Amino acid sequence: MTLWTKSKLTTLTAAIAVASVPVVALAALQEGDTLGTGEATIRAALEAQGIEVTAFETEDDEIEVEIVIDGAPYEVALSPETGKIIEIEAEDGDDDGDDHDDDDDDNDD
């Protein structure tokens, strides 16, 4: 193998590793995983994986935790009885429940 080929292979390997980091972080958190039933336990389990917890509440018979992974917001719903993840949903930044994007560009019509 020539030096030039080795260099290209090293660069390609590094690029693949960097590109896969966000996928690996989210893949570490899956529906069915058990995080716990108390706020401190859930927060510790998520933060141990490098996940930022931004909000925590109990609503609609679920524990809802808002998190940020690599700059992208998600909402995780857990069973209050078992502490298992019921759903992981990507957030779109539209918090008010209407059909309009809340992006401050005033073009919501």
C-alpha positions in Angstrom: 0.0 0.0 0.0 1.4 3.4 -1.0 1.7 6.3 1.4 -0.9 8.2 -0.7 -3.4 5.3 -0.4 -2.8 5.0 3.3 -3.4 8.7 3.8 -6.7 8.6 1.9 -7.8 5.5 3.9 -7.0 7.3 7.2 -8.9 10.4 6.1 -11.9 8.3 5.0 -12.0 6.4 8.3 -11.9 9.6 10.3 -14.7 11.1 8.2 -16.9 8.1 8.7 -16.2 8.2 12.5 -17.1 11.8 12.8 -20.3 11.5 10.6 -21.6 8.7 12.7 -21.3 10.3 16.2 -24.9 11.8 16.3 -26.4 8.5 15.3 -24.5 6.6 17.9 -25.6 9.0 20.6 -29.3 8.6 19.8 -28.8 4.9 19.2 -27.7 4.6 22.8 -31.2 5.7 23.8 -34.0 3.4 22.6 -37.7 2.7 23.3 -37.9 0.0 25.9 -34.8 1.1 27.8 -35.3 1.6 31.5 -34.1 4.9 32.9 -35.9 4.9 36.3 -39.0 6.5 37.8 -37.6 9.4 39.8 -36.3 12.7 38.3 -32.8 12.3 39.9 -32.4 8.7 38.6 -33.6 9.6 35.1 -31.5 12.7 34.9 -28.4 10.8 36.1 -29.0 8.0 33.5 -29.3 10.5 30.6 -26.4 12.8 31.7 -24.2 9.7 32.1 -24.7 9.2 28.3 -23.7 12.9 27.6 -27.4 13.9 27.0 -28.5 17.3 28.3 -31.8 17.4 30.2 -33.7 20.7 29.7 -37.1 20.0 31.2 -38.9 17.3 33.3 -42.6 16.9 34.0 -45.3 14.4 34.7 -48.2 14.8 32.3 -50.9 12.6 30.8 -49.9 9.6 32.9 -46.3 9.8 31.5 -43.0 11.2 32.6 -41.9 13.6 29.9 -38.3 14.6 29.7 -37.0 17.2 27.2 -33.5 16.5 26.1 -30.8 17.8 23.7 -28.5 15.5 21.8 -25.9 17.1 19.6 -27.9 20.3 19.5 -31.2 18.6 18.4 -34.1 18.7 20.8 -36.1 15.5 21.7 -38.9 14.6 24.0 -38.7 11.3 25.8 -41.9 9.8 27.3 -41.5 7.2 30.1 -43.9 5.0 32.0 -44.2 6.2 35.6 -44.7 2.7 36.8 -41.8 0.9 35.1 -39.4 3.8 34.1 -39.2 2.4 30.6 -39.0 4.6 27.5 -42.4 4.6 25.7 -41.5 7.0 22.9 -38.7 9.2 21.7 -39.9 12.1 19.5 -37.8 14.7 17.7 -39.0 18.2 18.6 -39.6 20.7 15.7 -39.5 23.9 17.8 -43.3 24.5 17.4 -44.4 24.6 21.1 -47.9 26.1 20.8 -49.8 23.2 19.2 -50.9 25.1 16.1 -50.0 24.2 12.5 -47.5 27.1 12.1 -43.8 26.9 12.6 -42.6 29.3 15.4 -39.5 30.5 13.6 -39.9 34.2 14.1 -40.0 35.0 10.4 -43.6 36.3 10.5 -44.5 34.2 7.5 -46.9 31.8 9.2 -49.8 32.2 6.8 
